Amino acid sequence: AACSWSPRRTLHTSVFSRFAVRGQKFRGPVQEHIEEVLTREFQPTHLQVVNESHGKQSDESHFHVVVVSGAFENVGKLARHRMVSKHFTNDDGALKFHSLRITAQTPDAWAANSKLAAAPKCTGKGDGRGKVTDSSAL
């Protein structure tokens, strides 16, 4: 399932309506917040936000974002990650949810290779498994 939107260019959001955790669909307030912020800040040509939470799908604790934007031109990988993650951290630098896996690419790099690495296994240590992310704290 895909939807497209753009005032000037096509924003491919192939995952916006397919948020599967254990084969079930769910799109909660944390995921919606992530999508809105990334769209506003980077005007991506391609955006995917996947809820990879391994507990209940409503926990919204683990996310993978794929952001393809011209804003990443001539910017190193670490700096790209910082550009994205700063929008989801507290003043002390801690994420507002447990895990954020980031793929941040330029449109040319994405066009040349759009393969994504598999999610690493999470040990669950320190993630407060079963604790729901407080969307009001975003």
Disulfide bonds with the S-S distance in Angstrom:
none
